[in-house]
Amino acid sequence: MLILGIETSCDETAAAVVEDGRRVLASRVHSQID
């Protein structure tokens, strides 16, 4: 099973795709500060 996790705050957003709750296939963080 693939899971898409998304987290946001006032200046950052992060997303990750996890397989079977154990293996991170991809993750990205974007910040307004960059």
Helices and strands as residue ranges (DSSP letters): E 2-8, E 12-19, E 23-31
